[in-house]
Amino acid sequence: MYAVIATGGKQYRVSEGSVIRIEKLEADAGTNVEFDQVLLLANGDKVAVGTPLVAGGKVVATVQAHGKGKKVTFVKFRRRKHYMRRGGHRQQYTEVKVTSIVGA
């Protein structure tokens, strides 16, 4: 059984026991979070596609850790203009483990 959920402006395909990194959530490690924006539920040959959401669909996950991703560097440069800027960014994430998928 798997589901497609939407969180943080992105979509994720999850199944029970899977660990995913999503955009940072304001939740402590060890707490449960519920994702009610379920776009698709599949159990074998039975597939429920939402319009846009599946009614009664819910995914429950446990927050494992918070962290920062790899550094992404960028350079802005204009030739012959004495202009160069360097910068970097590390996106914060929350690592969650899916414990159950509930479908109507």
C-alpha positions in Angstrom: 0.0 0.0 0.0 1.3 3.5 -0.8 0.0 7.0 -1.0 1.0 10.3 -2.6 0.9 13.2 -0.1 1.5 17.0 -0.5 3.5 19.0 2.0 5.8 21.9 1.8 4.8 22.6 -1.8 6.1 19.2 -3.0 4.6 15.8 -3.5 6.0 12.6 -2.0 5.2 8.9 -2.7 5.2 7.1 0.7 4.6 3.6 2.0 4.4 2.3 5.6 7.9 2.2 7.1 9.5 4.6 4.6 11.7 7.4 5.8 11.5 10.7 3.9 13.0 14.2 4.2 10.4 17.0 3.9 10.5 20.7 4.3 11.0 21.7 8.0 8.1 21.2 10.3 7.6 22.9 13.7 7.4 19.6 15.6 9.7 18.0 18.2 11.5 14.8 17.5 9.5 11.8 18.5 6.1 13.4 18.0 3.5 12.2 15.5 2.4 14.3 12.6 -0.6 13.8 10.3 -0.7 14.6 6.6 -4.3 15.0 5.5 -3.5 16.3 2.0 -3.6 12.8 0.4 -3.7 13.0 -3.4 -3.7 9.2 -4.2 -4.1 6.0 -2.3 -3.2 2.6 -3.8 -3.7 -0.9 -2.3 -2.8 -3.5 -4.8 -5.1 -3.1 -7.9 -7.4 -0.7 -6.0 -6.4 2.9 -6.7 -8.2 6.0 -5.3 -7.4 9.2 -7.0 -8.5 12.4 -5.3 -10.2 15.4 -7.0 -8.0 17.1 -5.7 -7.8 15.2 -2.4 -8.9 11.7 -1.3 -11.8 12.0 1.2 -10.9 10.4 4.5 -7.3 9.8 3.5 -4.6 10.4 6.1 -1.0 9.5 6.6 0.5 9.4 10.1 4.3 9.7 10.6 6.8 10.1 13.4 9.3 12.9 13.4 12.8 11.4 13.7 15.2 14.3 13.3 15.7 17.8 12.0 18.8 18.9 10.0 20.3 20.9 7.2 20.9 19.6 3.7 24.1 19.9 1.6 25.4 23.4 0.8 24.4 24.8 -2.5 26.7 27.5 -3.7 26.0 30.2 -6.3 28.0 32.8 -8.1 26.7 36.0 -9.7 29.2 37.4 -12.1 29.3 40.2 -14.7 32.3 40.3 -16.9 34.3 43.6 -17.2 32.0 45.3 -14.6 33.9 44.5 -11.4 31.0 42.6 -10.1 31.1 39.2 -8.5 29.0 37.8 -5.6 29.3 34.4 -4.0 26.8 32.8 -1.7 25.6 29.6 -0.3 22.4 28.1 1.2 21.6 25.0 3.3 17.9 24.0 3.3 16.5 22.9 6.6 14.6 19.6 6.6 12.6 17.3 8.8 13.1 13.5 8.6 9.9 11.5 9.2 9.1 7.8 9.3 5.7 6.9 8.0 3.9 4.7 10.5 0.4 4.2 9.0 -1.7 5.0 6.0 -5.4 5.4 6.5 -7.9 5.3 3.6 -11.6 5.6 3.3 
